[in-house]
């Protein structure tokens, strides 16, 4: 059941829906959402990243910023590496040309409005909600999307592509498979096809 009034599970998006949503977010928010999706991280962990945490094809989420209080290293997949490269060159723009975001070389990756501290989850969430509301004018595909949708979408996409649960748990940082399984969006037709394999 999709999230309604902040209750229920965040909607899991298809890869195509994720790309569409990313394309409509402002540049800074787009990068934060892309990191959350491609590393299956929580948005709060992403917003606490420092530029120094990205090196040698990996992103290190430190124990101070993760929910589980354990350091987690995520490999940067090719689509995210290309996006990061574009941001380093300053070649990513928003809908309006004045919306440009260049990846900082040190300090917080996602500075908040005060220019001193990282962007808050609340700020990110407000932009995400406005973007989803505008996309929902054409369809209801983005109803129930929340900041957790990127993490849930990543886990669900990996599951649908046949990646073993243990490997997905390693990517997401879930300590148990039962905790991970709550993230996975399994459709009724998938369950029906599954029993036909017996």
Rosetta silent file (secondary structure, phi, psi, omega in degrees, C-alpha in Angstrom):
SEQUENCE: XXXXXXXXXXXXXXXXXXXXXXXXXXXXXXXXXXXXXXXXXXXXXXXXXXXXXXXXXXXXXXXXXXXXXXXXXXXXXXXXXXXXXXXXXXXXXXXXXXXXXXXXXXXXXXXXXXXXXXXXXXXXXXXXXXXXXXXXXXXXXXXXXXXXXXXXXXXXXXXXXXXXXXXXXXXXXXXXXXXXXXXXXXXXXXXXXXXXXX
SCORE:     score description
SCORE:     0.000 S_00000001
   1 L     0.000  126.305 -178.509    0.000    0.000    0.000 S_00000001
   2 E   -68.134  159.267  178.971    1.548    3.348   -1.006 S_00000001
   3 L   -64.460  131.537  175.253    2.226    6.044    1.505 S_00000001
   4 E  -134.251  126.269 -177.722   -0.758    8.294    2.188 S_00000001
   5 L    51.481   42.620  177.016   -0.478   11.230    4.588 S_00000001
   6 L    66.587   17.030  176.679    2.934    9.929    5.667 S_00000001
   7 E  -116.848  145.614 -178.451    1.538    6.518    6.668 S_00000001
   8 L    97.613 -174.080 -178.930    2.349    3.238    4.917 S_00000001
   9 E   -89.659  147.565  175.022    5.326    2.277    2.798 S_00000001
  10 L   -62.601  141.705  177.966    7.054    4.583    0.367 S_00000001
  11 L   -64.093  134.203  173.507    6.168    3.847   -3.229 S_00000001
  12 L   -90.658  126.140 -177.732    8.767    1.760   -5.075 S_00000001
  13 L   -98.187  151.535  172.846    9.408    3.261   -8.509 S_00000001
  14 L   -73.755  162.525  176.724   10.491    1.496  -11.686 S_00000001
  15 H   -56.104  -37.093  178.916   13.888    2.500  -13.133 S_00000001
  16 H   -65.612  -41.242  178.186   12.048    4.542  -15.802 S_00000001
  17 H   -66.327  -38.360  177.201   10.048    6.396  -13.148 S_00000001
  18 H   -60.781  -46.365  179.971   13.227    7.092  -11.161 S_00000001
  19 H   -60.955  -41.583  178.925   14.870    8.585  -14.275 S_00000001
  20 H   -63.605  -45.245  179.441   11.814   10.756  -14.952 S_00000001
  21 H   -63.641  -44.578  178.307   11.694   11.994  -11.371 S_00000001
  22 H   -58.393  -40.908 -177.969   15.435   12.717  -11.332 S_00000001
  23 H   -63.819  -25.072 -177.370   15.106   14.707  -14.551 S_00000001
  24 H   -97.247   -8.448  177.555   12.509   16.974  -12.938 S_00000001
  25 L   -80.026  150.425  173.464   14.311   17.647   -9.653 S_00000001
  26 L   -60.556  155.028 -172.040   16.527   20.740   -9.298 S_00000001
  27 H   -50.984  -48.139 -178.165   20.229   19.904   -9.842 S_00000001
  28 H   -64.086  -43.408 -179.880   21.345   19.684   -6.189 S_00000001
  29 H   -69.722  -34.401  177.236   18.327   17.589   -5.210 S_00000001
  30 H   -60.058  -45.209 -179.434   18.728   15.442   -8.329 S_00000001
  31 H   -66.430  -42.210  178.823   22.245   14.461   -7.308 S_00000001
  32 H   -60.601  -44.831  179.520   21.187   13.682   -3.722 S_00000001
  33 H   -65.286  -39.361  179.035   18.325   11.511   -4.997 S_00000001
  34 H   -64.404  -42.328  177.744   20.607    9.769   -7.513 S_00000001
  35 H   -63.039  -42.995  179.076   23.137    8.932   -4.807 S_00000001
  36 H   -60.120  -43.905 -178.693   20.312    7.596   -2.605 S_00000001
  37 H   -68.935  -52.241 -173.149   19.004    5.435   -5.460 S_00000001
  38 H   -73.831  -14.269  176.514   22.287    4.116   -6.852 S_00000001
  39 H  -113.813   -1.819 -177.436   23.722    3.316   -3.412 S_00000001
  40 L    56.862   36.019 -179.418   20.402    2.321   -1.758 S_00000001
  41 L   -92.368  159.645  172.204   21.184    4.807    1.005 S_00000001
  42 L   -74.814  146.291 -177.596   18.779    6.691    3.218 S_00000001
  43 H   -62.563  -33.334  177.120   18.373   10.320    2.171 S_00000001
  44 H   -61.740  -36.693  176.982   19.501   11.445    5.632 S_00000001
  45 H   -67.691  -40.150 -178.650   22.798    9.605    5.100 S_00000001
  46 H   -65.849  -45.088 -177.111   23.227   11.184    1.682 S_00000001
  47 H   -66.077  -18.789  178.382   22.573   14.720    2.899 S_00000001
  48 L   -91.452    2.645 -178.206   25.298   14.264    5.561 S_00000001
  49 L   -69.276  144.512  171.932   27.954   13.332    2.982 S_00000001
  50 E  -107.426  153.959 -178.555   31.131   15.331    2.677 S_00000001
  51 H   -55.962  -34.899 -178.397   32.984   15.655   -0.619 S_00000001
  52 H   -66.215  -14.901 -179.294   35.888   13.734    0.876 S_00000001
  53 H   -77.720   -9.715 -179.524   33.634   10.656    1.248 S_00000001
  54 E  -108.177  111.366 -179.011   33.658   10.143   -2.527 S_00000001
  55 E  -161.584  149.409  173.705   36.915    8.673   -3.783 S_00000001
  56 L    51.421   41.101  175.865   38.317    5.800   -5.819 S_00000001
  57 L    74.774   16.585 -178.750   34.938    4.728   -7.155 S_00000001
  58 E  -137.387  157.693  171.780   33.322    4.460   -3.733 S_00000001
  59 E  -121.138  128.466  179.534   31.197    6.465   -1.329 S_00000001
  60 E  -103.982  117.440  173.604   31.812    5.987    2.380 S_00000001
  61 E   -94.875  112.359 -173.341   28.823    6.518    4.650 S_00000001
  62 L   -75.831  158.280 -177.781   30.380    6.985    8.096 S_00000001
  63 L   -61.417  -24.265  179.212   29.068    5.411   11.287 S_00000001
  64 L   -70.314  -21.766 -174.564   28.159    8.896   12.582 S_00000001
  65 L  -111.367   -8.025 -178.026   25.603    9.344    9.801 S_00000001
  66 L   -92.458  150.611  179.974   24.102    5.876    9.302 S_00000001
  67 L   -62.026  -36.477 -177.366   20.995    4.650   11.105 S_00000001
  68 L   -84.376   -3.844 -179.717   22.777    1.444   12.097 S_00000001
  69 L    60.435   31.134  174.134   25.840    3.355   13.382 S_00000001
  70 L  -124.901  142.280  177.997   28.132    1.264   11.197 S_00000001
  71 L   -71.627  135.920 -179.457   30.316    2.561    8.404 S_00000001
  72 E  -129.920  132.628  177.175   29.156    1.371    4.991 S_00000001
  73 E  -107.550  128.027  179.882   31.064    1.626    1.731 S_00000001
  74 E  -114.731  130.976  174.370   29.084    1.729   -1.497 S_00000001
  75 E   -71.142  142.337  179.336   30.574    1.126   -4.916 S_00000001
  76 L   -90.076  111.963  178.902   29.681    3.844   -7.408 S_00000001
  77 L   -71.821  162.324 -175.000   27.920    2.238  -10.390 S_00000001
  78 H   -51.934  -47.704 -178.862   28.566    3.580  -13.900 S_00000001
  79 H   -60.529  -37.257  178.659   25.420    5.761  -14.217 S_00000001
  80 H   -72.762  -37.912  177.366   26.227    7.505  -10.931 S_00000001
  81 H   -60.130  -42.394  178.512   29.917    7.863  -11.843 S_00000001
  82 H   -65.004  -41.279  178.725   28.909    9.585  -15.091 S_00000001
  83 H   -64.479  -44.181  177.713   26.512   11.879  -13.246 S_00000001
  84 H   -60.386  -39.815  178.023   29.162   12.791  -10.653 S_00000001
  85 H   -61.872  -43.112  177.415   31.590   13.560  -13.479 S_00000001
  86 H   -60.890  -41.603 -179.855   29.010   15.885  -15.069 S_00000001
  87 H   -67.286  -36.044  178.460   28.531   17.671  -11.739 S_00000001
  88 H   -64.760  -34.697  179.132   32.285   18.082  -11.282 S_00000001
  89 H   -81.755  -11.017 -178.111   32.456   19.768  -14.706 S_00000001
  90 L    75.059   26.518 -176.844   29.448   21.950  -13.928 S_00000001
  91 L  -101.795   23.549  177.457   27.581   20.666  -16.950 S_00000001
  92 L  -113.097  125.986 -179.360   24.312   19.863  -15.145 S_00000001
  93 E  -125.824  159.498  175.688   21.539   22.435  -15.298 S_00000001
  94 L   -91.382 -168.083  179.914   17.965   22.595  -14.105 S_00000001
  95 L   -59.949  -35.554  176.807   14.870   23.577  -16.012 S_00000001
  96 L  -103.500  135.668 -172.742   15.998   27.185  -15.733 S_00000001
  97 L   -59.727  -23.112 -179.617   19.563   27.831  -16.839 S_00000001
  98 L   -75.263   -7.857  178.164   20.380   29.679  -13.618 S_00000001
  99 L   -89.575   87.105  178.109   19.955   26.421  -11.671 S_00000001
 100 E  -120.917  142.907  177.551   23.477   25.042  -11.790 S_00000001
 101 L  -133.576  121.601  177.935   25.138   22.958   -9.115 S_00000001
 102 L  -106.879  130.717 -178.619   28.858   22.206   -9.143 S_00000001
 103 L   -61.811  124.058  178.630   30.095   19.425   -6.893 S_00000001
 104 L   -69.054  153.344  179.579   32.246   20.896   -4.115 S_00000001
 105 L   -87.380  -19.847  177.265   35.776   19.557   -3.697 S_00000001
 106 L  -151.798  161.616 -179.899   35.631   19.632    0.117 S_00000001
 107 L    83.803 -166.278 -177.714   33.106   20.070    2.883 S_00000001
 108 E   -62.468  135.669  176.412   29.394   19.246    2.806 S_00000001
 109 L   -71.737  -36.807 -172.828   28.124   18.011   -0.553 S_00000001
 110 L  -124.664   79.366 -179.995   24.631   19.395   -0.009 S_00000001
 111 E   -66.303  143.452  175.890   24.759   22.672    1.862 S_00000001
 112 L   -80.162 -174.895 -176.379   21.537   24.017    3.268 S_00000001
 113 L   -62.662  -28.586 -178.836   20.185   27.520    2.802 S_00000001
 114 L   -76.281  -11.895  178.566   22.397   28.921    5.573 S_00000001
 115 L    74.698    6.680 -177.731   25.542   27.882    3.655 S_00000001
 116 L  -120.102  -34.912 -177.084   27.074   26.363    6.788 S_00000001
 117 L  -116.692  163.490  179.033   25.238   23.134    7.530 S_00000001
 118 E   -67.693  155.758  174.782   23.943   20.323    5.328 S_00000001
 119 L   -56.896  144.938  178.783   20.508   20.485    3.758 S_00000001
 120 L   -87.745  159.152  175.056   17.832   19.021    6.024 S_00000001
 121 H   -61.530  -37.092 -179.802   15.618   16.067    5.167 S_00000001
 122 H   -61.756  -42.243  178.769   12.633   18.355    5.575 S_00000001
 123 H   -64.454  -46.692  178.555   13.974   20.739    2.926 S_00000001
 124 H   -60.321  -45.131 -178.029   14.710   17.889    0.535 S_00000001
 125 H   -60.735  -40.037 -179.780   11.293   16.369    1.202 S_00000001
 126 H   -62.264  -42.243  178.669    9.487   19.647    0.440 S_00000001
 127 H   -67.458  -42.185  178.536   11.185   19.893   -2.970 S_00000001
 128 H   -60.760  -44.231 -179.119   10.510   16.215   -3.687 S_00000001
 129 H   -64.037  -42.604  178.256    6.817   16.603   -2.818 S_00000001
 130 H   -62.313  -41.689 -179.796    6.416   19.667   -5.044 S_00000001
 131 H   -65.143  -45.030  179.087    8.102   17.834   -7.908 S_00000001
 132 H   -64.599  -39.451  177.812    5.925   14.734   -7.463 S_00000001
 133 H   -59.723  -41.624  179.938    2.794   16.885   -7.249 S_00000001
 134 H   -69.540  -35.980  177.154    3.641   18.501  -10.581 S_00000001
 135 H   -70.957  -29.810 -179.638    4.355   15.099  -12.166 S_00000001
 136 L   -73.595   -8.868  175.499    1.091   13.716  -10.772 S_00000001
 137 L   -65.071  -31.046 -179.666   -0.831   16.251  -12.837 S_00000001
 138 L   -88.558  -30.726  178.752   -0.241   13.971  -15.843 S_00000001
 139 L  -160.019  175.337  178.041   -0.731   10.642  -13.999 S_00000001
 140 L   -98.803   20.377 -174.227   -0.833    9.177  -10.506 S_00000001
 141 L   -62.700  -21.682 -174.151    2.497    7.381  -10.933 S_00000001
 142 L  -111.047   17.397  174.419    4.182    9.404   -8.180 S_00000001
 143 L   -70.138  134.881  178.561    1.522    9.111   -5.473 S_00000001
 144 L    84.066    3.946  177.511    3.095    7.822   -2.261 S_00000001
 145 L   -74.386  136.298  176.038    6.636    8.779   -3.229 S_00000001
 146 L  -138.845 -178.253  179.847    8.750    9.861   -0.279 S_00000001
 147 L   -62.032  -23.202 -179.359   12.423   10.331    0.487 S_00000001
 148 L   -83.774   -9.066 -178.442   12.581    6.590    1.217 S_00000001
 149 H   -62.024  -33.017 -178.286   11.311    5.688   -2.264 S_00000001
 150 H   -65.137  -44.725  178.711   14.829    5.854   -3.734 S_00000001
 151 H   -66.029  -46.074 -179.695   16.167    3.228   -1.300 S_00000001
 152 H   -65.275  -39.117  179.045   13.067    1.036   -1.650 S_00000001
 153 H   -64.755  -40.835  179.150   13.136    1.362   -5.446 S_00000001
 154 H   -62.118  -48.632 -179.005   16.790    0.303   -5.580 S_00000001
 155 H   -62.650  -43.310 -179.239   16.175   -2.797   -3.450 S_00000001
 156 H   -65.742  -42.024  179.062   13.038   -3.738   -5.398 S_00000001
 157 H   -62.166  -44.895  178.491   14.736   -3.259   -8.782 S_00000001
 158 H   -61.542  -41.538  179.347   17.668   -5.459   -7.746 S_00000001
 159 H   -62.308  -44.865 -179.633   15.238   -8.099   -6.478 S_00000001
 160 H   -66.637  -23.300  177.976   13.248   -8.077   -9.728 S_00000001
 161 L   -88.342    6.321  174.445   16.471   -8.511  -11.681 S_00000001
 162 L    86.127   13.971  178.631   17.191  -11.707   -9.769 S_00000001
 163 L   -71.266  132.184 -179.973   19.926  -10.472   -7.444 S_00000001
 164 L   -58.621  145.375 -177.973   20.143  -12.766   -4.384 S_00000001
 165 H   -56.853  -37.757  179.924   18.676  -11.306   -1.188 S_00000001
 166 H   -61.625  -38.480  179.091   22.020  -11.628    0.617 S_00000001
 167 H   -69.884  -40.173  178.238   23.680   -9.440   -2.019 S_00000001
 168 H   -63.274  -42.311  178.849   20.884   -6.860   -1.835 S_00000001
 169 H   -61.094  -35.400  177.599   21.216   -6.779    1.965 S_00000001
 170 H   -65.827  -39.797  179.064   24.919   -6.114    1.536 S_00000001
 171 H   -67.500  -45.721 -175.107   24.142   -3.167   -0.779 S_00000001
 172 H   -80.876  -20.741 -178.250   21.441   -1.700    1.468 S_00000001
 173 L    85.834   12.706  177.110   23.227   -2.407    4.732 S_00000001
 174 L   -69.784  135.554 -178.649   20.339   -4.395    6.207 S_00000001
 175 L   -77.368  -29.122 -178.445   21.524   -6.634    9.038 S_00000001
 176 L  -130.113  153.863  177.677   18.830   -9.261    8.481 S_00000001
 177 H   -69.600  -30.654  178.560   16.967  -10.614    5.475 S_00000001
 178 H   -65.951  -36.882  176.519   13.641  -10.150    7.280 S_00000001
 179 H   -66.162  -40.502  179.108   14.331   -6.415    7.589 S_00000001
 180 H   -65.316  -42.152 -174.935   15.212   -6.266    3.896 S_00000001
 181 H   -60.305  -26.336  176.779   12.128   -8.189    2.796 S_00000001
 182 L   -67.142  -21.209 -179.852    9.860   -5.449    4.170 S_00000001
 183 L   -79.893  -27.944 -170.376   11.423   -3.134    1.579 S_00000001
 184 L   -77.019  131.989  178.218   10.701   -5.284   -1.423 S_00000001
 185 L   -95.728  107.964 -178.867    7.618   -4.521   -3.467 S_00000001
 186 L  -111.258  120.515  179.373    6.281   -7.846   -4.749 S_00000001
 187 L   -80.362  155.631 -179.992    3.292   -7.739   -7.098 S_00000001
 188 H   -57.703  -39.114 -179.278    0.588  -10.411   -7.064 S_00000001
 189 H   -67.735  -28.633  176.161    1.518  -11.496  -10.604 S_00000001
 190 H   -67.624  -41.814  177.923    5.129  -12.058   -9.485 S_00000001
 191 H   -64.066  -40.717  179.553    3.915  -14.354   -6.709 S_00000001
 192 H   -63.672  -42.382  178.559    1.665  -16.200   -9.178 S_00000001
 193 H   -65.909  -33.600 -177.218    4.600  -16.708  -11.613 S_00000001
 194 H   -62.157  -45.302 -178.221    6.776  -17.894   -8.726 S_00000001
 195 H   -68.346  -23.692  177.425    4.571  -20.868   -7.881 S_00000001
 196 H   -70.340  -16.300  178.974    4.539  -21.867  -11.554 S_00000001
 197 L   -78.150  -13.951 -177.072    8.310  -22.456  -11.269 S_00000001
 198 L   -74.004    0.000    0.000    7.731  -25.343   -8.847 S_00000001
